[in-house]
């Protein structure tokens, strides 16, 4: 069966349908990771995005029940050059095709992904529609014109949890099955703006008792838990549109140590008085070099974001730029010593990606420990 990808500027690609049959609108983006497609698909930060994988062969090790990063697949669609139909891996449970079909995700393969990625890099990420049931371009165009895109919309509400809960699972070694779960020393309230599960595992493995709360939880409700620190998670969409989260973070600043990742980093920046802007095509992949300006060390990082904190908008304030993206010189981390708050734009929890930046969880623990502040 055929499938069509139509971009808002009229560019179209015809390929082979795989996964579920259907029609999906979203922002068309690309990810440069060679592996980790299951974790990417289940990352809530990809809500309303159609993901293009730049690596040409995807699906060769299949899928499994352990590599979920959330409760479901949030990506709007999946684009690959070649979808491997015969995966080979000791953990494999089902093929990528079957996995997408079972989870209602529309895919397209067999297109020139190099051409698509070059187009996005040149023209910028843009709205698109992916269809394996309707192939009439005029009808698809009409439907795409009614899709509003991501800017100015709060889509965190679509991915956050409805009710708070306690988390008590640590990191598990995939080979030995051994779980790292020390006795908790600190209590952390973690805001779920679209949080990846490995963040929770790492917090627990670093000795934290973790309470997850919905995105719209107030500062008063957070303080009622009497936590030692607050965590701000990753998530999808335009940070400036999540006004309730910005207000809550502003109310918590100076009261407790705060650590933010990705969308949490952007929201912390906004709460500190910064502005954010949309990147041309964003940063998505597991191989982005970032320089730690405090140590001079270059970290290879996992990234997934389309917006950025504007450091020029907070000049003159006591806010330190701590990390810098070496591909385009955009800010990747900030810190305010006075308020005991810091954040990074990338994903130190990996899954997928390298583990270069997991020291940031140790930094958070030290910030909560009165003996090491």
PADOLO-590713 format. One record per residue (C-alpha): residue in one letter; z, x, y. Coordinates in Angstrom, 2 decimals, padded with zeros to 5 digits. Each point is the difference from the previous one (the first is absolute). Example, Ala and Ser with C-alpha at 12.3 -4.5 7.8 and 13.67 -1.06 7.14 Angstrom:
BEGIN
A	007.80	012.30	-004.50
S	-000.66	001.37	003.44
//
This chain:
BEGIN
X	000.00	000.00	000.00
X	-000.72	001.09	003.55
X	002.37	000.34	002.93
X	-000.57	000.37	003.75
X	001.98	001.88	002.62
X	-000.84	-001.06	003.56
X	001.46	001.75	003.05
X	000.49	-001.64	003.39
X	-002.78	002.14	001.55
X	-002.50	-001.39	-002.52
X	-000.01	002.97	-002.38
X	-000.18	-001.19	-003.60
X	000.33	001.49	-003.47
X	-001.02	-001.54	-003.31
X	001.66	001.11	-003.21
X	001.49	-001.15	-003.28
X	002.91	-002.41	-000.13
X	003.12	000.98	-001.91
X	003.54	-001.30	-000.08
X	000.48	-003.61	001.07
X	-002.82	-002.18	001.32
X	000.47	-001.30	003.52
X	-000.36	000.54	003.76
X	002.41	002.06	002.11
X	000.11	000.99	003.66
X	001.88	003.04	001.28
X	-000.15	003.26	001.89
X	-002.22	002.46	-001.86
X	001.70	003.43	-000.28
X	-000.24	003.08	-002.19
X	002.50	002.05	-002.00
X	-000.62	003.66	-000.91
X	002.37	000.17	-002.99
X	-001.46	001.13	-003.33
X	002.64	-001.84	-002.03
X	002.72	-002.59	000.55
X	-002.24	-003.03	000.37
X	002.57	-002.33	-001.62
X	002.72	001.02	002.45
X	-002.49	-000.36	002.85
X	-001.01	-003.50	-001.06
X	003.63	-001.13	-000.24
X	001.07	001.52	003.34
X	000.70	-002.97	002.32
X	-001.22	002.08	002.96
X	-003.53	-000.77	-001.25
X	000.44	-003.74	000.51
X	-003.25	-001.46	001.41
X	-001.88	003.27	-000.53
X	-003.02	000.67	-002.21
X	000.50	003.51	-001.38
X	-002.85	002.46	-000.58
X	000.83	002.93	-002.28
X	-001.87	003.15	001.02
X	000.43	001.65	-003.42
X	-003.07	-001.10	-002.02
X	001.63	-000.81	-003.38
X	002.93	-002.41	000.05
X	001.79	-001.58	-002.96
X	-000.31	002.87	-002.47
X	003.71	-000.09	-000.94
X	000.34	-003.78	000.06
X	003.10	-001.88	001.19
X	003.54	-000.47	-001.28
X	003.18	-001.99	000.54
X	001.93	002.83	001.67
X	-002.13	000.89	003.03
X	000.44	-003.21	001.98
X	001.24	000.64	003.55
X	000.76	-003.65	000.79
X	000.07	-003.43	-001.57
X	-003.80	-000.48	000.08
X	-003.31	001.39	001.24
X	-000.25	-000.52	003.76
X	-003.42	001.59	000.64
X	-002.72	-002.48	000.91
X	-002.69	001.79	-002.00
X	-000.97	003.25	-001.72
X	-003.15	002.12	000.39
X	-000.96	002.88	-002.31
X	-003.09	002.00	-000.83
X	000.58	-000.20	-003.75
X	002.67	-002.04	-001.79
X	000.77	001.73	-003.30
X	-000.23	-002.61	-002.81
X	001.61	002.20	-002.68
X	003.32	001.39	001.28
X	001.84	002.67	-001.98
X	003.71	000.58	000.57
X	003.15	-000.31	-002.13
X	001.52	-002.38	002.56
X	-003.08	-002.21	000.36
X	000.52	-003.72	-000.47
X	-003.30	-001.41	001.21
X	-003.17	001.01	001.82
X	-000.27	-000.15	003.78
X	-002.53	-002.84	-000.36
X	002.40	-002.09	-002.08
X	002.94	000.90	002.26
X	-001.81	-001.22	003.12
X	-001.25	-003.12	-001.77
X	003.49	-000.89	-001.25
X	001.39	000.39	003.53
X	-002.74	-001.88	001.87
X	-001.44	003.01	001.86
X	-003.72	000.13	000.76
X	-001.74	003.34	-000.58
X	-003.43	001.50	000.56
X	-001.42	003.14	-001.63
X	-003.31	001.80	-000.05
X	-000.42	000.30	003.76
X	-000.45	003.22	001.98
X	003.62	000.51	001.01
X	-000.91	003.24	001.83
X	-002.28	-001.99	002.30
X	002.67	-002.66	000.54
X	002.71	002.57	000.81
X	-002.28	001.89	002.40
X	-000.75	-003.31	001.74
X	003.71	-000.82	000.36
X	000.75	003.49	001.29
X	-002.76	-000.34	002.59
X	000.46	-003.62	001.02
X	003.66	-000.47	-000.87
X	001.80	-002.27	-002.45
X	-001.33	-003.52	000.37
X	000.27	-003.49	-001.36
X	-001.94	-000.73	-003.16
X	-000.55	-002.60	-002.69
X	-000.30	000.74	-003.72
X	-001.51	-002.66	-002.25
X	-001.03	-000.30	-003.62
X	-000.62	-003.76	000.08
X	-001.83	-000.64	003.29
X	-002.93	002.36	000.60
X	-001.66	-001.73	002.96
X	000.38	002.37	002.95
X	-000.09	-002.74	002.66
X	002.85	-001.92	-001.62
X	002.00	003.17	-000.46
X	-000.56	000.92	003.65
X	001.23	-003.40	001.16
X	003.13	000.35	-002.09
X	000.67	003.54	001.20
X	-000.28	-001.05	003.64
X	003.01	-002.28	-000.52
X	002.17	002.83	-001.33
X	002.28	001.22	002.85
X	000.66	003.57	-001.18
X	003.32	001.82	000.29
X	000.52	000.81	003.68
X	002.62	-002.17	001.71
X	001.05	-001.78	-003.21
X	003.33	000.14	-001.80
X	-000.90	000.25	-003.70
X	003.35	001.49	-000.99
X	001.15	-003.60	-000.50
X	-002.51	-000.26	-002.88
X	001.42	002.92	-001.98
X	003.75	000.16	000.68
X	002.54	-001.48	-002.40
X	001.43	-003.48	000.53
X	003.58	000.98	-000.86
X	002.03	003.19	-000.05
X	000.97	001.73	-003.23
X	001.78	003.06	-001.38
X	-001.99	002.90	-001.47
X	001.52	002.25	-002.68
X	-002.86	001.88	-001.73
X	-000.65	003.71	000.49
X	-003.02	002.20	-000.60
X	-001.00	000.13	-003.68
X	-001.73	003.02	-001.52
X	-003.25	-001.27	-001.55
X	000.18	002.51	-002.86
X	003.69	-000.02	-000.97
X	000.94	-003.47	001.22
X	003.09	001.47	001.68
X	001.18	-001.84	003.11
X	001.61	001.73	003.00
X	002.78	-002.35	001.13
X	003.07	001.76	001.39
X	003.16	-001.75	001.12
X	-000.72	-001.59	003.41
X	001.55	001.74	003.01
X	-001.67	-001.91	002.82
X	-001.00	-003.58	000.63
X	-003.48	-000.58	001.43
X	-001.58	-003.19	001.28
X	-003.77	000.24	-000.49
X	-002.35	-002.24	001.97
X	-002.90	-001.20	-002.12
X	-003.07	-000.12	002.26
X	-002.16	000.45	-003.11
X	001.98	002.68	-001.79
X	-001.22	002.16	-002.88
X	002.32	000.06	-002.99
X	000.17	003.79	-000.25
X	001.79	000.09	003.37
X	002.80	-002.02	-001.56
X	000.07	002.20	-003.09
X	000.32	003.13	002.13
X	002.74	-001.47	002.20
X	001.96	-000.91	-003.14
X	-000.64	003.43	-001.56
X	001.38	001.60	003.18
X	003.33	-001.75	-000.49
X	-000.58	-003.13	002.09
X	001.14	-003.52	-000.78
X	-002.98	-002.01	001.27
X	-000.10	-003.54	001.39
X	-003.52	-001.23	000.78
X	-000.34	-002.61	002.77
X	-002.95	-002.05	001.33
X	-001.93	001.25	003.01
X	001.43	-002.62	002.37
X	003.67	000.84	-000.76
X	002.02	000.32	003.22
X	002.04	003.00	001.09
X	003.20	-002.04	-000.34
X	-000.81	-000.83	-003.61
X	-000.72	003.67	-000.73
X	003.27	001.15	001.56
X	001.88	-002.63	-002.01
X	-000.85	002.03	-003.12
X	001.86	002.96	001.54
X	-002.66	002.51	-001.07
X	000.02	003.76	000.56
X	-003.68	-000.01	000.96
X	-003.11	-002.14	000.49
X	-003.42	000.57	-001.52
X	-003.25	-001.32	001.54
X	-002.77	-000.38	-002.57
X	-003.76	000.25	000.00
X	-002.11	-003.13	000.41
X	-003.36	-001.40	001.12
X	-001.68	-000.85	003.27
X	000.60	000.41	003.71
X	003.57	001.18	000.73
X	000.00	-001.37	003.55
X	-000.38	-003.52	-001.40
X	003.28	000.22	-001.97
X	002.13	-000.66	003.07
X	003.10	-001.26	-001.85
X	000.22	003.29	-001.92
X	-000.30	002.05	003.20
X	002.84	-001.99	001.60
X	002.23	000.44	-003.04
X	-000.59	003.75	-000.19
X	000.73	000.30	003.72
X	003.30	-001.82	-000.58
X	000.91	002.40	-002.84
X	-000.86	003.24	001.78
X	003.06	002.17	000.57
X	002.16	-002.07	-002.34
X	-001.19	001.45	-003.32
X	-002.27	002.80	-001.25
X	-003.57	-001.30	-000.37
X	-002.87	001.35	-002.13
X	-003.49	-001.49	000.21
X	-003.24	000.47	-001.94
X	-003.55	-001.02	000.99
X	000.26	-003.46	001.65
X	003.73	000.70	000.31
X	-000.91	003.13	001.97
X	-002.23	-002.00	002.35
X	002.64	-002.71	000.46
X	002.63	002.63	000.78
X	-002.34	001.52	002.58
X	-000.53	-003.40	001.62
X	003.76	-000.65	000.01
X	000.46	003.34	001.79
X	-002.43	-001.08	002.70
X	-003.27	001.44	-001.29
X	-003.36	-001.70	-000.32
X	-002.28	-000.03	-003.04
X	-003.77	000.00	-000.33
X	-002.55	-000.53	-002.77
X	-001.60	003.05	-001.56
X	-003.77	000.03	-000.40
X	000.05	000.04	-003.80
X	003.62	000.80	-000.85
X	001.56	002.44	-002.44
X	-000.03	-000.96	-003.68
X	000.27	002.42	-002.87
X	002.28	002.38	-001.90
X	-001.26	003.27	001.48
X	000.66	-000.03	003.76
X	001.46	003.20	001.53
X	002.97	-000.50	002.33
X	001.90	002.74	001.82
X	003.77	-000.21	000.25
X	000.49	001.25	003.56
X	003.67	000.78	-000.66
X	-000.64	002.36	-002.93
X	-003.67	000.93	000.37
X	-000.62	-001.08	-003.60
X	-003.26	-001.80	-000.85
X	000.54	-003.03	-002.23
X	-002.73	-001.71	-002.00
X	000.76	-003.67	000.43
X	-000.82	-003.48	-001.23
X	-001.13	-002.30	002.81
X	-000.99	-003.60	000.64
X	-000.09	-001.21	003.59
X	-002.42	-001.27	002.60
X	002.23	000.08	003.10
X	001.71	002.89	001.79
X	002.89	000.61	002.42
X	-001.18	001.13	003.44
X	002.25	002.97	000.85
X	-001.25	000.07	003.60
X	001.60	-003.41	000.52
X	003.51	001.39	-000.61
X	-000.18	003.30	001.88
X	003.18	000.81	001.87
X	002.24	-001.63	-002.59
X	002.22	001.88	-002.43
X	-002.39	-000.50	-002.91
X	-001.26	002.99	-001.97
X	-003.41	000.20	-001.67
X	000.85	001.46	-003.41
X	-003.23	-000.23	-002.02
X	-003.70	000.33	000.89
X	-003.12	-000.97	-001.93
X	-002.21	003.07	-000.29
X	-003.22	-001.99	-000.50
X	000.02	-001.75	003.38
X	003.20	001.18	001.77
X	001.58	-003.48	-000.02
X	003.82	-000.32	-000.15
X	001.49	-000.37	-003.48
X	003.74	000.05	000.67
X	002.60	-000.52	002.72
X	003.75	000.53	000.35
X	002.68	-001.04	002.48
X	003.11	002.08	-000.60
X	002.16	-001.98	002.41
X	-000.67	-003.27	-001.83
X	-000.06	001.55	-003.50
X	-003.45	-001.46	-000.69
X	-003.09	001.61	-001.48
X	-003.23	-001.07	-001.64
X	-003.29	001.23	-001.44
X	-003.43	-001.60	000.02
X	-000.88	001.07	-003.53
X	001.51	-000.80	-003.43
X	002.58	002.56	-001.24
X	000.66	-002.19	-003.03
X	-003.58	000.70	-001.23
X	-001.05	-002.22	-002.95
X	-002.71	001.02	000.18
X	-000.03	003.43	001.56
X	001.81	003.33	000.23
X	003.77	000.38	000.24
X	000.02	002.50	002.90
X	001.89	-002.32	002.35
X	002.78	-001.44	-002.14
X	002.47	002.20	001.91
X	-000.02	-002.76	002.62
X	002.19	-002.12	-002.27
X	002.48	002.88	-000.06
X	-000.16	000.08	003.81
X	000.86	-003.71	000.08
X	002.98	000.54	-002.32
X	001.27	002.87	002.19
X	-000.34	-002.19	003.08
X	002.19	-002.64	-001.65
X	002.58	002.57	-001.12
X	002.55	000.54	002.81
X	000.82	003.45	-001.44
X	-003.57	001.32	000.45
X	-001.21	-001.73	003.17
//
